[in-house]
Amino acid sequence: MGIDNIQVNFSETALLVMNIDIRFIMFGVALDLKLEDFKRTLKTPKPAFIGLACQILLLPAFTYLLVLIIQPRPSIALGLFLVAACPGGNLSNFLTHFAKGNTPLSISMSAISTVLAIITTPLNTVFWASLYGPTKEIINSFSINAIDMFTTIFFMLGLPLVLGMFVRNKMPRFAARFNQMMMKLSIVIFMLFIIIMLANNFSVFIKYVGAVVIIVILHNATAIAIGYFASRAFKVVERDRRAIAIEVGIQNSGLGLVLIFNFFGGLGGMALVAAFWGIWHIVSGLIIATFWSRRTPEEISVAPSEGVSA
């Protein structure tokens, strides 16, 4: 049985808890958001606009090109399309701060991309998957209803985001006290679920992990490169480049996993791609953030290779 025909096993109770956990993660993210974050973006929209264009337009397009070049198994390709269509992950804010990037820009991009994901995630997934014959067959075989996916994403991302911002506005002391604790706990629970999923499907993971490791690493590196070099081409300052690169390179693969189990029956290649993305983007994010943390943005800006100040 090939990777396109296997299904990753996950109990209904575990799926329910994972769905709830994703909502708590988004609620925790929103507890740290203020309307000023959005107003700041409106005052200097260029970096955020370029970053969101990289994430919502360029990453899915380059994913399509990557799939055409590598031609992975259809379920793996569909997993790549789905992950590329997801919004930025919540770890991007911490990593941007660690990398001496523009943390407020990262927070704003995370919030905006999460709100837009209610529309962009299902649209990008179905659009790009439909352009590639093998993944179009999978989409058709599961009879994916875009409206159902919109609704699921809204209740998973949009509603917790709105509720979190409401609580942040009405009860700032509560938000300040509990947001970090809630975020850390939710992330730990999510990582435990990935470990449990891999443990429950260990034989499948061992047999097929080699098919996704190199592809996911390459896909993630492509995402980071798109964010950094596209923003550099538009003469965005170094602090903002770092924020954009990390934001595009840290995807909400947890959302991807939930959608895979809810709409694609835990299809093997898709689930392995999203699960390994959830592990690898933490590793790659820490590596690049550590590298950047050793050089201030000002040092990069005046480096000879730049020629001019950023």
N, C-alpha and C positions, 0 to 999 in steps of 0.2 A: 504493500500500500504506500503510495507516494505522499509527499507532504501536502499536496493539494486535496487529498481525500481524508486526511486524519482530522479529528476534532479534539481539542484540548478539553479535558474534563475539569469541571468546576461545579460544586454543588450549588443548588438554588439559594441556600442560606448564605454561602460565601459570596455569591454574586450580589445578594441584597445588601450585605454588610459593605462590600466594596462600593456599590452605588451610593450608599449613605456616606461612606468615608470621603468620596470625591466631593460630595456636597459640603462636608465639613471643611475640607481643604479650601474650597472656594469661599466659604463663609469666613474662614480665618484670614484669607487674603484680603477680603473686603473690609475687615475690621481695621486694617491698616491704611485704607484709602480715604482720601478727603477730596472734596470738590475742587480744592486748590490744585490737586494733582492734574486734573483735567484742564483747569484754567491756565496753568503754567504751560501745558502743551499747546493751547490755543495761542498763547503769546509768542511762542517760538515753534511753529508747527513743522518746520523743515525736517529736523532729525526724526521726529515721530512719523511723519508722512513717509520718509524714505525707508525707515525701519519696518513700518507696516506693509509697505509695498514689497519689500524683500520677503517678508513672512507670508503674506497672503497671495502675492502674484508670482514672484520669482522662484521661491522654494518649490511650489508645486510644479511650475514649468520645468525647472531644472531636474526635478525628480522624474518627470516624464522622459526627458532626454536621457537620464541615467538608466532608466528602465529600457529604453530603446537600445542603448549601447550594450548593457549587460545581459538583457533578456533573462531575468530570473524566472523561477517558477511563478505561475499566475497568482497564487495566494500570497507569495512573498511580495510580488509587485503591488498587489492591492493593499497589503499592509504598509508599504512605503507611501503609497498615495494617501492613505488615511492619516498616517502620522504627520505627513507634510501638510495636511489640511487642518491639523489641530492647532489651537492657539499656543502661545508661549507658556512654559511651565513656571510654577511659582518659585522654584529654586533660582531662577534667573536674577531675581532682585538681590539675593544674598551674594551670588557669584559676581554680579556687577560691582557691588560695593567692595568685595574682596579684591577685585581686579582694578580698583581705583577708576572705575568708569562712572558714568552719570546715572546714579541710582534713581533719582526722580524720573528721568526719562524711561528707565527700565520699568518702574512701577506703572507709569502712564501707559506704556506700550502693552504691558501685561493686561491691564484693566480693559483697554480699548479692544485689543485682539480677542479677549475673552467674550466681551459683549458682541462683537462682530461674528464670533465663531458660531453663534446661533444660526446664522445664515451661511457664512463662508465655509464652515467645515463640511456640511452635507453637499453644498454646491460644488466645492472643489473636488471632493472625493468622487462624486458621481460623474462630474464633467471629465476629469482627467482619466478616470478608470474606463469611461465609455470610449475614449479615443484609442485605447489599446485593446486590440481584439481579445486576447486571453482573459483580461480582467473584466471586459464587457460581458463575457459569457457568465462569469461568476455573479456580477451585479444582477444580470437578468435571471439567473437561476434562483437567487434569493428574493426576487421581487421586492427590492428595497423601495420603501415608501419615503420620499423626501420629507413629507409633512410629519410623519411619525418621528423621523430623525431630528427635525427642527424642534419638535415638542420635547423629546428626550433631552436634547442639549440645553434647551431653555430651562427645564426644571433642574438639570444638573449644574449648570453654570450661571445662567442669567438670574434666576430667582435667588439663589444663595448670595450672589453678588449684591443685588439690590437690598436684601435683608441685612447683610453685613454692613453696608454703607449707612443704612437707616439706624442700626444699632450704634455705629461709630458716631453718628451725628447726635443721637439722643442720649447715649450713655458712654461718653468718651473715656471715663475712668474704667468702666468694665472692659471696654475694647482694649485699652492700653494694657490692662492686667492679664487678659486671657488670650489675646490674639497669638502671641508667640508660643504659649503653651499648647494651644489648640493646633497651631500649624505643625509644631514638632511632633505631637502625638499622632496627628493624621498622617503625616509623612511616614512615620515609623510603622503605623498600621498598614499603609499602602505597600511599603517595602516588604513587610511580612507576607502580604498577600502574594506578591510576586514570587517570593521564596517558596511559599506553600504551593502555588500553582506549578512551579518548576519541580518541586518535590513529588507532587501527585502525578506528574507526567514526566518523571525522570527518564524513562526509557525513550520516550519521544524526543525529549530535549537532547539527550546524548546522541541519538541517531541523526537528528536533523540540525543541530545547532551550527555545525560547520557550514550549512547552506546560507545562514543569515549573518554570521559574525562579520565577515569582511564587507558584505554589502551594507550593513548598518553603520559600521565604522566609516566607510566611504561616504554614505549618505549624510551622516552627522558632520563630517569634515566639510562636505559641500555646503551644508547649511551655514556653518560658521564662516566659511570663506565668502559666501554670498553676502552675508551681513556686513562683514568688515570691508571687503573690497568695493562693493557697490556704494557704500557710504563714503568711502575714501574717494571714489570717482566723482562724487558730488561735493567734494571738499568739506565734508563734515569733520568737525574737530575730533581729536583723538579720544577724548573722554566719551563722546557720543558714539564713536565707532565701536568702542569696546562694548558699550551697552547694547548696541544693535546686533553685533556679532553674537553675543551671548544669548540675547533674546531670541534670535532666529535659530540658534543651535540648541536651545533647551525647549523642547516641545512637550506639551501636555499629553504624554503617552498614556497616562492613566485614563484620560478620557477616551483615548483610542481603544484601550483594552475593554472598557465598559461597552463601547459601541460594538466591538467585535463579538462580545458574548451576547449582547442584546439583539443584534441584527444579522450576524453572520455565523451564529451557532458555534462560536469558539474555533473557527476555521484555523487549522494548524499553522500554516505559514504566516498568516496575519498575526496570530497571537504571539508567535515566537518573535516576530519583528518588533511588535510593540513592547513586549516584555524585555527584550534585550536593549531596545532603545532606552527604556526606563532605567536600566542599569548603566549603559554606556555613556549617556549624555551627562550623568553625574561625574563619571571618571574624566571624560574629555573636558567638561566644564571646569573641574578643579585643576586640571593640568594647565589649561590656558589662563585661568584666573591667577594661578600661582606664578606663572611666567610673567604676566602683565603686572602683578603686584610688586615685582622687583624693579620696575621702571615706571616712573611717574609719567603721566600723559605729556607733561611739558618736555621731558627728555626725548620722547618720541617725536614731538612736534618740531624740534630743532635739529633732528638727526639729519646728516648730510644727504641721505637717500631721499628725504622729503623735498629738499631743495628750497622750500619756502615754509614759513610758519603755518601750521594748520589753524 
